Amino acid sequence: MRDPESFTARLGDGPGAGRHTERASRRRAHLAVFVGPGGRYSPGLPVATILGISAYYHDSAACLLRDGEIVAAAQEERFSRVKHDHRFPEHAARACLREAGIGVDGLDCVAFYDKPFLKLDRILETHLAVAPRGLPAFIRAIPAWLGEKLWVPDLISRELGYRGPIVFPDHESHAASAFFPSPFPRAAFLTMDGVGEWATSSWGVGNGNRVEMMAELQFPHSLGLLYSAFTYHAGFKVNSGEYKVMGLAPYGEPRYVRAIREHLLDLKEDGSFRMNLGYFDYLGGLRMTSAEFDRLFGGPPREPETPLTQREMDLACSIQEITEEIVLRMARHVRKETGERDLCLAGGVALNCVANGKLLRAGVFDRLWIQPAAGDAGGAVGAAYVAHHHHLGAPARVKTGRDLLHGAFLGPSHSDDAIADFLATRGARGDRLEETALLHSVAELLAEGKVVGWFQGRMEFGPRALGNRSILGDPRAPDMQKRMNLAIKFREGFRPFAPAVLAEKAADWFEIDCESPYMLLVADVKKERQRPMSGDQQRLWGIDKLNVTRSDIPAVTHVDYSARLQTVHRDDNPRFHALLSAFEARTGCPVLVNTSFNVRGEPIVESPADAYTCFMRTGMDVLVLGSFLLRKEAQPPFEESEDWRRRHVLD
């Protein structure tokens, strides 16, 4: 039995790494293959169709890969309507098959994103190490493992009717999801997550049709779990509210950074670290933090939904600063060890767009590419790619300078005819407009201050709405952020909104010289677009900063003058690009507020029915479904038998 504080943690062996050891190439990754009854395992297939699956932690998903091209990818939550649904992604898998026009008999293999027995080994060893303290958590966890999580081949057969070969990649799914769809034929990769099997962070090199893991940091020392511990202490939901901590950070001061460095972490120059586990309770308890953590940071965790205090803001600011420091140290070490000029990122921590922006501006690497579904959902993409390249030996696709994700528009679409049928069945009233008239009308409505639900084309894959399942508003309106947060999204008022900007105009409005198609980079609003604060305004603290108009586009300018921007390229999303162009022609501003089409606690909408229901429940003024424009005042009365707020667990 190993004490959890002596678990091996590996991330390089440079100066100061101490007990961290290199993961050498002799410990090459291998693949476990299960061949079911009648299965046809045949490495070297000229054209392979592979279904990748991730499930059982959070954000389960499916991805269909054909001859190395992503045909479809979707998260289960969009169909089940359960936020962060972790269950087997039956609906997502069937949606991918439909998009490809095949049944399960058209699959050459299925790839599952990790090895269940290796993950169970980690859970058993952890609970044994802290026994008997971990008994309650163990009792809660083990029935699900014995009931279904260990029996993935049987589950795939039962849920999908598939009986062919199944591939289980060895801890490479995140790395593969980062490198293979990237625009780079060769690059370093860095993955940073909570925990999967044993690894919590890893780095290596992708080249052609291979990813080679070179080093890893192992559980329980985890940047993702460290950030989640502060998420928990701030009163937000773990594995859901981390982005709230990131958004809250600019309201605070980094007054706890020293305490974190001195008490919680032994941080090395290469970015590897060991956590002082006396301050945490996630090994065997049902909480993320311990009583020692409470004492160090001035009290117990905030009760969810109670008012935020300056303490939570300062904690958020402090852990964000620490996270940025660790990411930069890791990245510098990877650059030094690999000599690569380009870097690919994945894992849940790669969704921290503030850290990503600072990494970009630091110039450690020439170029960054970040997997838009960087968390567990992206594991389905990585698993499929590992099966395709490592298992079947398929060569790499020729890369032409843009990534292979098609703007992440990989989910189902709904035709105008299908939308017309839905509207007729529902008795909803809308006008069907041709393209030019539609864009002109919507741009005019947005300029008048209307909030528009925008439902178009194929659904996005990943946590961000990128212009096909979006709620849009005028960023110039000073009250737009407050209105959209409180009357439409029903969420905390401090949370910032993202700007969508024409890619060719981004540098005129933001301090950025590269594309940011997936809302995964933060950049400052241009100085000439900013509005200086008065002395009194500069002395404001916390949430009092929120109502100060800071720029020409206040609805998307955070309290530190930053913005989490999306650059919209004509090739990725022609209609959304055309709408931004129409809005610019009307107002002179090529920017729109773009937030996900949902309310707090609800997954992003998938279908016209989901979109119409969300539209009628909220303060949105206008809904655009494909070519149909619907105004709220023209709709028939909308009634529901129960309060919809009770259906969604708040995130």
C-alpha positions as CSV (number, residue, x, y, z in Angstrom):
1,M,0.0,0.0,0.0
2,R,1.3,3.4,-0.9
3,D,0.8,6.6,1.0
4,P,-0.9,9.1,-1.4
5,E,1.8,11.7,-0.7
6,S,4.4,9.3,-2.1
7,F,2.6,8.6,-5.3
8,T,5.0,9.1,-8.2
9,A,4.7,12.5,-9.9
10,R,6.5,12.9,-13.2
11,L,6.9,16.0,-15.3
12,G,10.5,16.3,-16.4
13,D,13.9,15.9,-14.8
14,G,15.4,19.3,-15.2
15,P,17.0,21.4,-12.4
16,G,14.9,21.5,-9.3
17,A,12.6,18.6,-10.4
18,G,13.9,16.5,-7.5
19,R,11.8,13.4,-7.2
20,H,10.1,14.0,-10.6
21,T,11.4,11.4,-13.2
22,E,11.2,11.3,-17.0
23,R,8.7,9.0,-18.7
24,A,11.1,7.4,-21.2
25,S,10.2,6.2,-24.7
26,R,10.9,2.6,-23.5
27,R,7.6,2.8,-21.6
28,R,5.8,3.3,-24.9
29,A,2.0,3.4,-24.8
30,H,0.1,0.3,-25.9
31,L,-3.4,-0.4,-26.9
32,A,-5.8,-2.9,-25.4
33,V,-8.1,-4.5,-28.0
34,F,-11.3,-6.3,-27.3
35,V,-12.6,-8.3,-30.3
36,G,-16.3,-9.2,-29.8
37,P,-18.2,-12.1,-31.3
38,G,-17.9,-11.8,-35.1
39,G,-15.5,-8.8,-34.7
40,R,-13.2,-7.9,-37.6
41,Y,-9.9,-6.5,-36.3
42,S,-7.8,-5.6,-39.3
43,P,-5.0,-3.1,-38.8
44,G,-4.1,-1.3,-42.0
45,L,-7.6,-0.8,-43.4
46,P,-7.4,1.6,-46.3
47,V,-10.5,3.5,-45.1
48,A,-11.6,3.1,-41.5
49,T,-14.8,4.3,-39.9
50,I,-14.3,4.6,-36.1
51,L,-16.7,5.7,-33.3
52,G,-14.9,7.3,-30.4
53,I,-16.7,7.4,-27.0
54,S,-16.0,9.1,-23.7
55,A,-18.2,8.5,-20.7
56,Y,-18.6,8.1,-16.9
57,Y,-16.8,11.1,-15.5
58,H,-18.6,14.2,-16.9
59,D,-19.5,15.4,-20.4
60,S,-19.8,12.1,-22.1
61,A,-19.6,12.3,-25.9
62,A,-19.2,10.5,-29.2
63,C,-17.2,11.2,-32.3
64,L,-17.3,9.6,-35.7
65,L,-14.0,9.5,-37.7
66,R,-13.9,8.3,-41.3
67,D,-10.6,8.0,-43.1
68,G,-9.1,10.4,-40.5
69,E,-11.8,13.1,-41.0
70,I,-14.2,14.1,-38.3
71,V,-17.6,13.5,-39.7
72,A,-19.6,14.2,-36.5
73,A,-19.1,14.8,-32.8
74,A,-21.6,15.6,-30.1
75,Q,-22.1,15.6,-26.3
76,E,-24.8,13.5,-24.7
77,E,-26.1,16.4,-22.6
78,R,-27.5,18.1,-25.7
79,F,-29.9,15.2,-26.3
80,S,-30.7,14.1,-22.7
81,R,-31.0,17.7,-21.5
82,V,-29.0,16.8,-18.4
83,K,-26.1,19.3,-17.9
84,H,-22.7,17.5,-18.0
85,D,-24.4,14.2,-18.5
86,H,-21.8,11.5,-17.7
87,R,-23.8,8.5,-18.8
88,F,-23.1,6.3,-21.8
89,P,-23.6,8.6,-24.8
90,E,-26.2,6.5,-26.7
91,H,-28.0,9.5,-28.2
92,A,-24.8,11.2,-29.2
93,A,-23.4,8.1,-30.8
94,R,-26.6,7.5,-32.8
95,A,-26.6,11.1,-33.9
96,C,-23.0,10.7,-35.2
97,L,-24.1,7.5,-37.1
98,R,-27.0,9.3,-38.6
99,E,-24.7,12.2,-39.8
100,A,-22.4,9.6,-41.4
101,G,-25.4,7.8,-43.0
102,I,-24.5,4.4,-41.5
103,G,-25.6,2.0,-38.9
104,V,-23.3,0.2,-36.4
105,D,-22.6,-2.4,-39.0
106,G,-20.7,0.3,-40.9
107,L,-18.2,0.7,-38.1
108,D,-14.7,-0.8,-38.3
109,C,-14.1,-0.3,-34.6
110,V,-15.1,1.6,-31.5
111,A,-12.6,3.4,-29.3
112,F,-13.2,4.1,-25.6
113,Y,-11.2,7.0,-24.2
114,D,-9.6,5.3,-21.3
115,K,-9.1,1.9,-19.6
116,P,-11.7,1.3,-17.0
117,F,-9.6,-1.2,-15.0
118,L,-6.7,1.2,-14.8
119,K,-9.0,3.9,-13.5
120,L,-10.5,1.5,-11.0
121,D,-7.0,0.6,-9.9
122,R,-6.4,4.2,-9.0
123,I,-9.6,4.5,-7.1
124,L,-9.0,1.3,-5.1
125,E,-5.4,2.2,-4.3
126,T,-6.4,5.7,-3.2
127,H,-9.2,4.5,-0.9
128,L,-6.9,1.9,0.6
129,A,-4.3,4.5,1.3
130,V,-6.6,6.6,3.3
131,A,-8.7,3.9,4.9
132,P,-10.9,3.9,6.9
133,R,-11.5,7.6,6.2
134,G,-12.4,6.9,2.6
135,L,-15.0,4.3,3.3
136,P,-18.1,6.5,2.7
137,A,-16.9,7.7,-0.7
138,F,-15.8,4.2,-1.6
139,I,-19.3,2.8,-0.8
140,R,-20.8,5.5,-3.0
141,A,-18.5,4.9,-5.9
142,I,-18.1,1.1,-6.1
143,P,-21.7,0.1,-7.1
144,A,-21.5,2.1,-10.4
145,W,-18.2,0.4,-11.2
146,L,-19.4,-3.1,-10.5
147,G,-22.7,-2.4,-12.2
148,E,-21.5,-1.0,-15.6
149,K,-18.3,1.0,-15.7
150,L,-16.1,-2.0,-15.8
151,W,-18.1,-3.8,-18.5
152,V,-17.7,-1.3,-21.4
153,P,-17.8,-4.0,-24.2
154,D,-21.0,-5.4,-22.9
155,L,-22.5,-1.9,-22.5
156,I,-21.5,-0.9,-26.0
157,S,-23.1,-4.1,-27.3
158,R,-26.3,-3.6,-25.3
159,E,-26.8,0.1,-26.0
160,L,-25.7,0.2,-29.7
161,G,-26.0,-3.3,-30.9
162,Y,-22.3,-3.3,-31.8
163,R,-20.2,-6.5,-31.5
164,G,-17.0,-5.6,-33.3
165,P,-13.5,-4.7,-32.0
166,I,-13.1,-2.1,-29.3
167,V,-9.9,-0.2,-28.7
168,F,-8.9,1.2,-25.3
169,P,-6.1,3.8,-25.8
170,D,-3.5,4.0,-23.0
171,H,-3.8,7.6,-21.5
172,E,-3.3,9.2,-24.9
173,S,-6.8,10.5,-25.7
174,H,-6.3,14.1,-24.5
175,A,-2.9,14.3,-26.3
176,A,-4.4,12.9,-29.5
177,S,-7.4,15.3,-29.3
178,A,-4.9,18.2,-29.0
179,F,-2.5,17.3,-31.8
180,F,-4.2,15.3,-34.6
181,P,-7.0,17.9,-35.4
182,S,-4.5,20.8,-35.0
183,P,-3.2,22.8,-38.0
184,F,0.4,21.6,-37.2
185,P,2.1,18.7,-38.9
186,R,4.5,18.6,-35.9
187,A,4.1,20.2,-32.5
188,A,4.6,19.8,-28.8
189,F,1.5,19.1,-26.7
190,L,0.6,19.8,-23.1
191,T,-2.4,18.4,-21.4
192,M,-3.6,19.6,-18.0
193,D,-6.7,18.0,-16.4
194,G,-8.3,16.9,-13.1
195,V,-7.6,13.2,-13.3
196,G,-8.3,10.2,-15.6
197,E,-6.5,7.0,-15.0
198,W,-3.4,8.2,-13.1
199,A,-2.0,11.1,-15.1
200,T,-3.2,14.6,-14.3
201,S,-0.8,16.5,-16.7
202,S,1.4,15.3,-19.5
203,W,3.5,16.5,-22.3
204,G,5.2,15.2,-25.4
205,V,5.5,15.6,-29.2
206,G,3.1,14.9,-32.0
207,N,4.6,14.2,-35.4
208,G,2.7,13.0,-38.4
209,N,0.5,10.1,-37.3
210,R,2.0,9.6,-33.9
211,V,1.8,11.3,-30.5
212,E,4.6,10.4,-28.1
213,M,4.1,10.9,-24.4
214,M,7.4,12.0,-22.8
215,A,6.4,12.9,-19.2
216,E,3.5,13.1,-16.9
217,L,2.4,14.3,-13.5
218,Q,0.3,11.8,-11.5
219,F,-2.6,11.8,-9.2
220,P,-3.2,13.1,-6.5
221,H,-1.1,16.1,-7.6
222,S,-3.3,17.9,-10.1
223,L,-3.7,21.4,-11.4
224,G,-7.3,20.7,-12.3
225,L,-8.2,19.4,-8.8
226,L,-6.4,22.3,-7.2
227,Y,-8.5,24.8,-9.2
228,S,-11.6,22.7,-8.4
229,A,-10.8,22.9,-4.7
230,F,-11.0,26.7,-4.9
231,T,-14.1,26.4,-7.0
232,Y,-15.7,24.3,-4.3
233,H,-14.6,26.7,-1.5
234,A,-16.0,29.7,-3.4
235,G,-19.4,28.0,-3.3
236,F,-19.6,26.9,-7.0
237,K,-20.2,23.4,-8.4
238,V,-17.0,21.4,-9.1
239,N,-16.5,20.4,-12.7
240,S,-19.0,23.1,-13.8
241,G,-18.2,26.3,-12.0
242,E,-14.5,26.7,-12.6
243,Y,-15.1,29.2,-15.4
244,K,-17.0,31.3,-12.8
245,V,-13.9,31.4,-10.6
246,M,-12.0,32.6,-13.7
247,G,-14.6,35.3,-14.4
248,L,-14.7,36.4,-10.7
249,A,-10.9,36.7,-10.4
250,P,-10.6,40.3,-11.8
251,Y,-12.9,41.6,-9.1
252,G,-10.4,40.5,-6.4
253,E,-6.8,41.0,-5.3
254,P,-4.1,38.3,-5.1
255,R,-3.9,38.5,-1.4
256,Y,-3.7,34.7,-0.9
257,V,-1.0,33.9,-3.4
258,R,1.7,33.7,-0.7
259,A,-0.4,31.4,1.5
260,I,-1.0,29.0,-1.5
261,R,2.7,28.9,-2.3
262,E,3.8,28.4,1.3
263,H,1.2,26.0,2.5
264,L,-0.5,24.2,-0.4
265,L,2.2,23.7,-3.1
266,D,5.8,22.6,-3.5
267,L,6.2,24.1,-7.0
268,K,9.3,23.4,-9.1
269,E,10.8,25.4,-11.9
270,D,9.5,23.0,-14.6
271,G,5.9,23.5,-13.4
272,S,5.7,20.2,-11.6
273,F,4.4,20.3,-8.1
274,R,3.3,18.4,-5.0
275,M,0.2,19.3,-3.1
276,N,0.1,19.4,0.7
277,L,-2.8,16.9,1.0
278,G,-3.6,17.9,4.5
279,Y,-5.5,20.8,3.1
280,F,-7.6,18.7,0.8
281,D,-10.2,16.0,1.3
282,Y,-10.8,14.7,-2.3
283,L,-8.8,11.5,-1.8
284,G,-11.2,9.8,0.5
285,G,-13.8,12.3,1.6
286,L,-16.9,13.8,0.1
287,R,-15.5,17.3,0.1
288,M,-12.8,19.0,-1.9
289,T,-11.2,20.8,1.0
290,S,-10.4,20.1,4.6
291,A,-10.7,21.9,7.9
292,E,-7.1,23.0,7.6
293,F,-8.0,24.7,4.3
294,D,-10.9,26.5,6.1
295,R,-8.5,27.8,8.8
296,L,-5.9,28.9,6.3
297,F,-8.4,30.9,4.2
298,G,-10.5,32.4,6.9
299,G,-13.6,30.2,7.1
300,P,-15.7,27.4,5.6
301,P,-16.8,27.2,2.0
302,R,-19.4,29.7,0.9
303,E,-22.9,28.3,0.9
304,P,-24.0,28.0,-2.8
305,E,-26.3,30.9,-3.9
306,T,-25.5,33.1,-0.9
307,P,-24.0,36.6,-1.6
308,L,-20.4,36.7,-2.8
309,T,-17.9,38.4,-0.5
310,Q,-14.5,40.0,-1.1
311,R,-12.9,36.8,0.3
312,E,-14.3,34.7,-2.6
313,M,-13.1,37.3,-5.1
314,D,-9.6,37.4,-3.6
315,L,-9.4,33.6,-3.5
316,A,-10.4,33.5,-7.2
317,C,-7.8,36.1,-8.1
318,S,-5.1,34.2,-6.1
319,I,-5.7,30.8,-7.6
320,Q,-6.0,32.2,-11.1
321,E,-2.6,33.8,-10.7
322,I,-1.1,30.6,-9.4
323,T,-2.6,28.7,-12.2
324,E,-1.2,31.0,-14.8
325,E,2.3,30.7,-13.2
326,I,2.1,26.9,-13.3
327,V,0.9,26.9,-16.9
328,L,3.8,29.2,-18.0
329,R,6.4,27.1,-16.1
330,M,5.1,23.9,-17.7
331,A,5.1,25.4,-21.2
332,R,8.6,26.8,-20.8
333,H,9.8,23.4,-19.7
334,V,8.1,21.7,-22.7
335,R,9.6,24.2,-25.1
336,K,13.1,23.7,-23.6
337,E,12.9,19.9,-23.7
338,T,11.3,19.5,-27.1
339,G,12.6,22.4,-29.1
340,E,9.2,22.6,-30.8
341,R,7.9,26.0,-32.0
342,D,4.2,25.2,-31.8
343,L,2.1,23.9,-28.9
344,C,-1.3,22.1,-28.7
345,L,-3.3,22.2,-25.5
346,A,-6.0,19.9,-24.1
347,G,-7.5,18.8,-20.8
348,G,-10.0,20.8,-18.7
349,V,-7.4,23.4,-17.6
350,A,-6.9,24.3,-21.3
351,L,-10.4,25.9,-21.1
352,N,-8.9,28.6,-18.9
353,C,-8.8,31.2,-21.6
354,V,-7.1,33.8,-19.3
355,A,-4.1,31.6,-18.8
356,N,-4.1,30.7,-22.5
357,G,-4.0,34.4,-23.4
358,K,-1.1,35.0,-21.1
359,L,0.7,32.0,-22.5
360,L,0.2,33.4,-26.0
361,R,1.5,36.8,-25.1
362,A,4.5,35.4,-23.2
363,G,5.8,34.2,-26.6
364,V,7.0,30.8,-25.2
365,F,5.8,29.2,-28.4
366,D,5.3,30.8,-31.8
367,R,1.7,29.4,-32.2
368,L,-0.9,27.8,-29.9
369,W,-3.8,25.6,-30.9
370,I,-6.4,24.6,-28.2
371,Q,-8.8,21.8,-28.5
372,P,-12.3,23.4,-28.2
373,A,-13.7,20.4,-26.4
374,A,-10.7,20.3,-24.2
375,G,-12.4,18.5,-21.3
376,D,-13.6,14.9,-21.2
377,A,-15.9,15.3,-24.2
378,G,-12.8,15.8,-26.4
379,G,-11.6,12.4,-25.2
380,A,-14.0,10.8,-27.7
381,V,-12.1,12.7,-30.5
382,G,-8.7,11.6,-29.2
383,A,-9.7,8.0,-28.7
384,A,-10.9,7.8,-32.3
385,Y,-7.7,9.4,-33.6
386,V,-5.5,7.0,-31.5
387,A,-7.4,4.0,-33.0
388,H,-7.0,5.4,-36.5
389,H,-3.3,6.3,-36.4
390,H,-1.7,4.2,-33.7
391,H,-3.9,1.1,-34.0
392,L,-4.7,0.9,-37.7
393,G,-1.5,2.6,-38.8
394,A,-3.2,5.2,-41.0
395,P,-1.0,8.0,-42.3
396,A,-1.5,11.6,-41.3
397,R,-3.7,13.8,-43.3
398,V,-2.2,16.6,-45.2
399,K,-2.6,19.8,-43.3
400,T,-3.1,23.1,-45.1
401,G,-2.7,25.7,-42.3
402,R,-6.2,25.5,-40.8
403,D,-7.3,22.9,-38.2
404,L,-9.4,19.9,-39.1
405,L,-12.5,20.7,-36.9
406,H,-14.5,22.6,-39.4
407,G,-15.0,25.4,-36.9
408,A,-16.3,22.8,-34.4
409,F,-19.7,22.7,-36.2
410,L,-19.9,18.9,-35.9
411,G,-23.3,18.2,-34.4
412,P,-26.8,17.7,-36.0
413,S,-28.5,20.3,-38.1
414,H,-32.2,20.9,-38.8
415,S,-33.5,21.9,-42.3
416,D,-35.9,24.7,-43.0
417,D,-38.5,22.2,-43.9
418,A,-38.1,20.4,-40.6
419,I,-38.3,23.8,-38.8
420,A,-41.5,24.7,-40.7
421,D,-43.1,21.4,-39.6
422,F,-42.2,22.1,-36.0
423,L,-43.6,25.6,-36.1
424,A,-46.8,24.4,-37.7
425,T,-47.2,21.7,-35.1
426,R,-46.5,24.1,-32.2
427,G,-48.7,26.8,-33.6
428,A,-45.8,29.2,-33.5
429,R,-45.8,32.3,-35.8
430,G,-42.8,33.4,-37.8
431,D,-41.8,34.8,-41.2
432,R,-39.7,32.8,-43.7
433,L,-37.2,35.2,-45.2
434,E,-34.6,34.9,-47.9
435,E,-30.9,35.4,-46.8
436,T,-30.4,39.1,-47.5
437,A,-33.7,40.2,-45.9
438,L,-33.1,37.9,-42.9
439,L,-29.6,39.4,-42.2
440,H,-30.8,42.9,-42.7
441,S,-33.8,42.4,-40.4
442,V,-31.8,40.8,-37.6
443,A,-29.0,43.4,-37.8
444,E,-31.6,46.1,-37.5
445,L,-33.3,44.4,-34.5
446,L,-29.9,44.0,-32.8
447,A,-29.1,47.7,-33.4
448,E,-32.4,48.6,-31.7
449,G,-31.3,46.7,-28.6
450,K,-33.2,43.5,-29.1
451,V,-31.9,40.2,-27.8
452,V,-31.9,37.5,-30.5
453,G,-31.8,33.7,-30.2
454,W,-29.9,32.5,-33.2
455,F,-30.3,28.9,-34.2
456,Q,-28.5,27.8,-37.4
457,G,-26.8,24.9,-39.1
458,R,-24.8,22.2,-37.3
459,M,-24.6,22.3,-33.6
460,E,-21.2,23.2,-32.0
461,F,-19.1,20.5,-30.3
462,G,-17.6,21.7,-27.0
463,P,-18.8,24.0,-24.2
464,R,-18.9,27.2,-26.3
465,A,-21.6,28.5,-28.6
466,L,-19.9,29.8,-31.7
467,G,-22.7,31.3,-33.8
468,N,-25.0,28.4,-34.5
469,R,-26.7,27.9,-31.0
470,S,-26.2,31.5,-29.7
471,I,-28.0,34.3,-28.0
472,L,-26.9,37.6,-29.5
473,G,-26.9,41.2,-28.4
474,D,-25.5,44.7,-29.1
475,P,-22.2,45.1,-27.3
476,R,-22.4,48.9,-27.3
477,A,-25.4,48.9,-24.9
478,P,-24.2,49.7,-21.4
479,D,-27.1,47.6,-19.8
480,M,-26.8,44.6,-22.1
481,Q,-24.6,42.5,-19.8
482,K,-26.9,43.0,-16.8
483,R,-30.0,42.4,-18.9
484,M,-28.7,39.2,-20.5
485,N,-27.4,37.8,-17.2
486,L,-30.4,38.4,-15.1
487,A,-33.4,38.4,-17.4
488,I,-32.4,35.9,-20.0
489,K,-29.6,33.6,-18.7
490,F,-30.8,33.8,-15.1
491,R,-27.3,33.7,-13.8
492,E,-24.9,35.7,-11.6
493,G,-24.6,39.3,-12.6
494,F,-20.8,39.4,-12.4
495,R,-20.3,37.0,-15.2
496,P,-18.8,38.5,-18.4
497,F,-20.0,37.9,-22.0
498,A,-17.8,37.1,-25.0
499,P,-17.6,39.2,-28.1
500,A,-17.8,37.6,-31.6
501,V,-15.9,39.7,-34.0
502,L,-15.2,39.5,-37.8
503,A,-11.8,37.8,-38.0
504,E,-10.5,40.4,-40.4
505,K,-11.4,43.2,-38.0
506,A,-10.3,41.7,-34.7
507,A,-7.0,43.5,-34.5
508,D,-8.9,46.8,-34.9
509,W,-10.8,46.2,-31.7
510,F,-8.6,43.8,-29.6
511,E,-5.0,43.4,-28.7
512,I,-4.5,40.2,-30.7
513,D,-2.7,39.2,-33.9
514,C,-3.9,35.7,-34.4
515,E,-7.3,33.9,-34.8
516,S,-9.4,32.8,-31.7
517,P,-12.1,30.8,-33.4
518,Y,-13.2,28.8,-30.2
519,M,-13.4,31.6,-27.5
520,L,-10.3,30.1,-25.8
521,L,-8.1,33.2,-25.7
522,V,-8.5,36.4,-23.7
523,A,-7.1,39.7,-25.0
524,D,-7.5,43.3,-24.0
525,V,-9.8,45.7,-25.7
526,K,-7.7,48.1,-27.8
527,K,-6.6,51.2,-25.9
528,E,-8.3,53.6,-28.3
529,R,-11.6,51.7,-27.7
530,Q,-11.2,51.9,-23.9
531,R,-12.7,54.7,-21.7
532,P,-10.5,55.8,-18.9
533,M,-11.9,55.5,-15.3
534,S,-12.3,58.4,-13.0
535,G,-10.5,58.5,-9.7
536,D,-13.6,57.5,-7.8
537,Q,-14.2,54.6,-10.2
538,Q,-10.7,53.4,-9.8
539,R,-11.2,53.2,-6.0
540,L,-14.2,50.9,-6.3
541,W,-13.9,47.3,-4.9
542,G,-15.4,44.0,-5.9
543,I,-18.8,43.9,-7.6
544,D,-19.0,47.7,-7.4
545,K,-16.7,47.7,-10.5
546,L,-19.3,46.0,-12.6
547,N,-21.4,49.0,-13.6
548,V,-18.6,51.2,-14.9
549,T,-18.6,51.7,-18.7
550,R,-15.1,50.9,-19.7
551,S,-15.1,50.9,-23.5
552,D,-17.0,51.4,-26.7
553,I,-18.3,47.9,-26.3
554,P,-19.1,47.7,-22.6
555,A,-21.2,44.6,-22.7
556,V,-18.2,42.5,-23.6
557,T,-15.5,44.4,-21.7
558,H,-14.6,42.8,-18.4
559,V,-13.6,44.9,-15.3
560,D,-9.9,44.5,-16.2
561,Y,-10.5,45.7,-19.9
562,S,-10.2,42.1,-21.1
563,A,-12.5,40.1,-23.4
564,R,-12.8,36.4,-24.2
565,L,-13.1,36.8,-27.9
566,Q,-14.2,34.7,-30.8
567,T,-12.9,35.6,-34.2
568,V,-15.4,34.6,-36.9
569,H,-14.0,33.4,-40.3
570,R,-16.1,33.4,-43.4
571,D,-15.0,29.9,-44.3
572,D,-16.0,28.4,-40.9
573,N,-19.5,30.0,-40.6
574,P,-20.6,32.0,-43.6
575,R,-24.0,33.0,-42.3
576,F,-22.8,34.3,-38.9
577,H,-20.0,36.1,-40.6
578,A,-22.6,37.7,-42.9
579,L,-24.7,38.8,-39.9
580,L,-21.7,40.4,-38.3
581,S,-21.0,42.2,-41.6
582,A,-24.6,43.4,-41.8
583,F,-24.4,44.7,-38.2
584,E,-21.2,46.5,-39.0
585,A,-22.8,48.1,-42.0
586,R,-25.7,49.3,-39.9
587,T,-23.7,50.4,-36.8
588,G,-20.0,50.6,-37.7
589,C,-19.3,47.9,-35.1
590,P,-18.2,44.4,-36.3
591,V,-18.8,42.9,-32.9
592,L,-21.7,41.1,-31.2
593,V,-22.3,39.7,-27.8
594,N,-22.3,36.0,-28.2
595,T,-23.5,33.7,-25.4
596,S,-24.7,30.1,-25.4
597,F,-28.3,29.5,-26.2
598,N,-29.5,28.2,-22.8
599,V,-30.3,29.3,-19.3
600,R,-28.3,28.6,-16.3
601,G,-28.2,24.9,-15.5
602,E,-29.5,23.9,-18.9
603,P,-27.4,22.4,-21.7
604,I,-27.1,24.4,-24.9
605,V,-30.1,23.8,-27.1
606,E,-30.0,21.1,-29.8
607,S,-33.3,21.2,-31.6
608,P,-35.9,23.8,-32.8
609,A,-38.1,22.6,-29.9
610,D,-35.4,23.2,-27.3
611,A,-34.7,26.7,-28.8
612,Y,-38.4,27.7,-29.0
613,T,-38.9,26.6,-25.4
614,C,-35.9,28.6,-24.1
615,F,-37.0,31.6,-26.1
616,M,-40.5,31.6,-24.6
617,R,-39.2,31.0,-21.0
618,T,-36.9,34.0,-21.1
619,G,-36.7,37.7,-21.9
620,M,-35.4,37.2,-25.4
621,D,-37.2,39.4,-27.9
622,V,-36.6,37.6,-31.2
623,L,-35.9,34.0,-32.3
624,V,-34.3,33.1,-35.6
625,L,-34.6,29.4,-36.5
626,G,-32.9,28.8,-39.8
627,S,-34.6,31.2,-42.3
628,F,-37.6,31.9,-39.9
629,L,-37.8,35.0,-37.8
630,L,-40.1,34.9,-34.8
631,R,-41.0,37.9,-32.6
632,K,-42.0,37.3,-29.0
633,E,-45.2,39.4,-29.1
634,A,-46.5,37.4,-32.1
635,Q,-46.4,34.0,-30.3
636,P,-49.4,32.2,-28.8
637,P,-49.6,31.9,-25.0
638,F,-46.9,29.7,-23.6
639,E,-47.8,27.5,-20.6
640,E,-46.0,24.7,-18.8
641,S,-47.4,22.3,-16.2
642,E,-44.5,22.8,-13.8
643,D,-41.8,25.3,-13.0
644,W,-39.0,24.7,-15.5
645,R,-36.4,26.0,-13.0
646,R,-36.8,22.8,-11.0
647,R,-35.7,20.7,-13.9
648,H,-32.2,22.1,-14.1
649,V,-29.6,21.6,-11.4
650,L,-27.9,25.0,-10.9
651,D,-24.2,24.9,-12.0
